[in-house]
Amino acid sequence: MVKFLFMLIFMIPLCFMKNMFWLVQMLLFLVMFLFMNMMLSFYSFSNISYMFSCDIISSGLIMLSIWICSLMILASENLLKLNFYINFFLFNVVFLLIMLYLTFSVMNLFLFYLFFEGSLIPTLLLIIGWGYQPERLQAGMYLLFYTLFASLPLLLGIFYIFISYNCIMIYFLKFLNLDFIILYLVMISAFLVKMPMYFVHLWLPKAHVEAPVSGSMILAGIMLKLGGYGLLRVMIFLQSINLKLNYFWVIMSLVGGFYISLKCFCQVDIKSLIAYSSVAHMSMVIGGIMVMNYWGFMGSYLLMIGHGLCSSGMFCLANINYERVHSRSFFVNKGMMNFMPSMSLWWFLLMSSNMAAPPSLNLLGEISLLNSLLSWSWLMMVVLVLISFFSAGYSLYLYSYSQHGKFYMGLYSFYLGVSREYLLLLLHWLPLNFMVLSVEYLMVWF
């Protein structure tokens, strides 16, 4: 695991050299394919050293991180054209990737907390440095304070475990079973804010709308998954208390997901709608993790991977429109099929994945989550039916409103999609729909 870390660290000097924009991106692809070919043990942690290790959950999320970070550079060609602090931008992306890589691969809970919070800083710099509107400062403050306010109790909880049991290695914590309600609340609150759960989700739409395309991609693709990964890890030693209290979280997140789905129909900003749809999808993931059965854990993991690719691709599409129209409003982005008929196909493909149509990973994840939540209580059927129905509803609303209709007469010049943009969308869509063919690899990690 350390060899990949060193590869990423030695990429940092390249970021400050001239004309290295595409080289850094190609090297990230190289790291990705080297990591993919690393032999993993299916059933346990492998590649173990004193601090780092890797199991199926870690490896999937590390691969997603490297993939999304390389696509972030591919999506940000506009910065290269304007020569807008591209060296610092590359450094920021590589530093963020190092933080994410360390978060997903460390064995020590304290170090996990450290890198979990460390990934916040480059994201904040992305939003404040390369965002579009003046409100990005307020969005950055929202992001910082929501996340940090919930994270301090997590640090205290980790210290308490260390003082009481003299061990905070994730691998050994599975032998513990801690039945303390306050410890339970402080251990999961940070992850629920990061997911985000309904009621603590207000930082997310704000951050997405103000962030540049790279910031939105990393927020949707990886940052929300940090919360899910943390929950999957800490639930192992909070089993008994969670089984007593899980009904509260499941009901709150699923009913919240339904409310958010309705809220999606009220949006007039494309990015805002995609951000709210992320909250609706993550509410099902929280429900699946909290019921603590095999289908729930498996489905939440699959949906996290699928949503990371799908949501990131949808933000790329929104940005492709924004670069041409210079607006994200639904009232201006109309009738795009007249201008970019080929791009309309990609809108359709990614929207269909977002509403969990076959053969996407989202479908498999949602089927697993439906299984787990219905086996927990058949009453969940009502909310799940509504969430699934409305997810198709707002996806169709976004597609039909932006692609069909009479286009805005104020558009004075236009150009079709370039090959870089089609490649970017293809690299989101292919893994999302073709990983289903080898999904047993993602499903045997128990």
N, C-alpha and C positions, 0 to 999 in steps of 0.2 A: 504493500500500500504506500510505503514511503517513496518508492520510485516515481509514482505518478505525481506525488506532492512536489518532488524536486523538479520534475519536468515543468510543472506550472510555475514554480518559483523562478526557474531560470528563463521563463518567458518574459519576466518583468522588464529586464534591460531592453528587450526588443521593442517594447511598447514606446520607448523614448527615442528610438532611432527614426530616421526619415523613411517615408514610403514603406512602412512595415504593416500597414493596415490589413492587407489581404493575407500576408504571411502569417500573422498572428492567428487569423481565422482558420487558415489551413492547418496550422499546428494544433489548434483545438480539435479539429476533425481527426487529426492523427492520434491525439491522446484518447479521443473517444473510441476509435477502432482498436487501439491497443488495449484499452480497458475492457472492451467487449470480448476480446479474445483471451482474457485472463481466466484460467480455470477456477471455477467456484465449486465448493462443496455445497450440495443442495440443502442438506438438513441442519447445518450448524454454521457457526462462525468459521471462516477460513481466512487465510493470509494473516494470521494473528501475530502481532508483535506486542510489545509491552503497552503501547498506547493505541494502536490502530488495529482494526479488523474489519471484516466485511461479511455480511450474510446477504440473503436474497433481497431483503428490504433495502439495505444500504446500497447494494450494487445497482438496483433499479433506479433509485433516486439520484445516485451519483451520475449514472449515465444520462438521466434526464437533465441534470444540471449542466453537464458538459455540452450536451446537444443544444440546449436552449441558449447557453452563453455564446456558442459559435454562431447560432442563427441570429442572436442579437446584433453581432457585428455585421452580418450579412444584411440585416434590415436597416442598418444605420448609415447607408452609403451617403445620405444627404449631408451628414456631418463632414464626410470626406470631401464632398464637393465644395462646401462652404469653408473647409479647413477650420472648423470650430472646435478648438482644443482637442484634436483627435488623439494626441498622445496620452493626455490625462484620461480621456474616455477609455482607451484601450487598457490603461493601467487599472482603472476602476473596475472594468469587466473582469480582468484576470484576477484582481485582488478579491472580488466578490466570489468568483469561482473557487479560489483557494479556501475562503471562509466556508463556503457550502460543502466543499469536499471534506474539510476537516469536521464539520458538524455531523455529516452522515457517517463518518468512519471512526470517530474516536470511541473508545470504550468507557471512558471516565465521565461520569455524570457532570462533574464540575466543568471539565473542558468542553463538554457538549453545550453547557449553558453559556460558556464564554464565547464560543464560536457562533452559537445561536444568536446571541446579541451582537456579535461582531459583524454579522452579515447585514445588520440594519444600517451601518454607517455608509458603505458604498451605495446602498439603495437610496439612502437619503441624499447623498451627493448627486446621484443620477437625476433624482426628481428636481432638486433645487438648481443644479447646474445646467441641465439640458431640457428642463420643462418648457412649456409653451406660454403659459399665462402667469400674471403676477401672483395669482392665488396659490402658486406652487409652494410658497413659504408657509402658508397656513396649512396646506396639505402635508408638508413635511413635519410640521409641529404635531398635527393629528397623529400621524404615523408613529412619531417618536414617543409621544406621551402615552398613547393607548398601549403601545407595546411595552414600554419601560415600566409603566405603572403596574401592569400585571406580572412583570417578570421578577421584580424584587422579591416577592414572597416565594417564588420558585427557588431562588438562590438560598433563602433562609431554610426552605424545606430540604434542599440538598445538604446543607450544613448539618441540619438536625439528623439526617440519616447517617452522615459520616460520624458524628459524635456518638450516636447511639449504637451503631453496628460496625463502625470502623471499616466500612467498605462502601465505595460508590462505583465499583466496576459494574457496568450494565449486565455483563454476562453472569455475575454472581448474584445479582439482586433477585433473580428469579426464585432463589431459595427462600426469600423473605415473603411475609404476608402481613402488610402493615394495615391495621384496622383502626386508624385514627382519622376522624372526620376533618380536623383542621389541616392536617398534613395532606389529606386527599384533595382538599380545596386549593391549597397553595400549589400543589404539584401540577394540577391540571388547568388552573386559571390562565396561565401564560399561553398555553397551547390553544385554549379555546378562543382567546383574543386573536391569536395568530391565524386561526383557521379561515375566516372568523365566524364565530357563532352569532346568530341573531341577537340583538341588543348591544353587542360590542363590535358591530361590523361597520360603524360609521366612518372609520378611517379609510376603509378600502375603496369605496367609490370615489372619494375625494382624491386619494393618492393616484388612482388609475387615470382619472380625467386630467390631472395636471402633469402626469409623468410623460416623458418622451416614449417613443415606441419601445425602446430597449428596456426602459423602466417598467412599462406595463407588461412586457413579455416575462421579465424575471419575477415580477410580483405575482402574476397569475400562474406562471409555470412552476416556480419553485417555492416562493415565500409562503404561500398557503400550505404547501406540503410539509414545511418544517413543523407546523402545528400537528398535523396528522402523524408524522414520524415520531414526534415527542410523545403523543398519546399512545401510540402502539408500543413504545418502549416502557413508559411508566405504568401502563395498565397491568403489566405482568406482575408487579408486586403490590398492586392496590386492588387485587381481585375481590376479596370478600366485602370490603366497604363499597366498592363500585356496584356490586350486585344488589346492594340494599338501596342505592341512591340513583341508579341509572335511569329510572323512569322519568325523573325530573329533567335530566339533560336531553333524553330522547324526545320527550314531548315538546320541550322548549325549542329545540333545534328544528324539529319537523314542522311544527306549526309556524315557526319563524320562516322556514323555507317556503312555506305556502304563501305567507304574507309578502315575502320578497318577490315571489313569482308574479303576484298581482302587481307589485310595484314596478316590475319590468315593463308592463304595458303603459305606464305613465311617463316613461322616459322620452326626452326629445334629443338626447345626445347618444350617439352610437356607442362610444366608449363606456358611458355610464350604464347603458343597458347590458353590455357584455360583463361589466364588473358586478352588477347585481345578480346576473345569472350565475356567476362564480359562487356567490354566497348561497344561492339556492342549491347548487350541486354539493357544496361542502357541508350543507346541513344534513344531507343523506349520509355523507361520510362519517360525521360525528355520531349519528344514530347507529351506524353499523359498528363503529368501534365500541360504543358504550354498551351495546347488548352483549358483547364479549362471547360470541360464538365463532366457529370456524368460518362460516359463510360471511359473517360481518367483517372480520379482519381481512379476509381475502378480497371481498368486494370493495372495501374501502381503499385497499392498496391499489387494486386495478383501476378504480375510478380516479384516484389521485394521479396515476401515470397518464391515463387517458385524458383527463381534464387539463393536465399540464400542457399536453401537446395541442389539444383542441382550442383551448382558451387563448394560448399564445398565438396560434394561427389566426384566430379571429381578430386579435388586436393588430396583427400585421395587416389584415385586410382593411381594418378601419384606418390604419395609417396610410395605406396606399391611396385610399380615397382622400384622406386629409392632405397629402402632398400635392394633389391635383386641385382640389376644390377649396382648400384652406378653410374648411369648416367641418365640424363633426355633427352639425345639426341635421336631423331627419328632413327638415324642410328644404334644405339645400341639396343633400345627397339623395336625389330621386332620379329614377329613370336611368340608372347607370348602365343598364343593359344596352342602351343605345350607343353609349360611348365605348364601353369595354366589354363586349360580349364574351370574350374568353375569360375575363376575370369573374364574370357572373357564374361560370361553372364552378370556380373555386369557392365563391360565396356559398353556392348550393352544397358542395361537398362538405365544407366545414360546418355549415348549419345543420346538415343531416347528422353529422357526428355529434354535434352539440345536443341534439334532441335524442341521442342514443339510438340511432338507427344502425342496423347491421351493415357491415361487419366491424364496427368500431369497438375499441376497448371499452368505451363508455357503456355500451349495451351490456357487455359481459359483467362489468362492475355493478351496473344498476340491477341486473337480474340477481346477482349474488346478494346485494343489499336488500332487495325485496324479499328474497328467501329468508334472510336473517331476521329482518324486522317483523315479518309475518309469523315466523316461528316463535318470536318473543311474545307478540300479541296480535291477534287477528284484527283488533280495532285500528291498528296502524294502517289498515288497508285504505281507509277513507282518505287520510292525509297523503299517502303515497300515490294514490290514483290522481289526486288533484295536482301534486307536484309534477308527476310525469306528464299529465295532460297539458299543464300550463307551460312546461319546459318546451314542448312541441309548439305551443301557441306563440310564445315570445320569439322563438327561433324563426318561425314562419313570418311573424310580424316584421322582424328585422330584415329578413330576406326580401319579402315582397315590397316593403316600403322603400328599401334602398335600391332595388333593381328595377322595379316596374314603375309605371306611372309616367307623367309628363315631366321632363327634366326642367331644371331651373334655368330660366332664360338669361340669368346674369353670368353664366359660365362663358368666358370669352375665348379661352384656349384650352386645348386638351391634348394629351398624348396617351397612347395605349400602354398596357403593361409591358415592362421590359423583361428580358430573360431572367435577370437576377431575382425579380419579384416572383416569377413563376417557379423558379428553383426553390426559393424560400418557402413558398406555400406547399410545394411538393414534398419538401423535407419535413414539414409538419404532418402532412396528411398520410404519407406512406407508412411511417412507423405506427401511427395511430390505428391504421386499418389492417396492417399486415402482421402486427405482433400477435393478433388473434390466432394466427396459424401455429404459433409455438407457445400458446398461453400456459401449457402445463408447467413450463419453466417458472412462470410467475405464481402458480397455484400450489406448489408443493413446499412452501417455505415454512410449514409448521413442523 
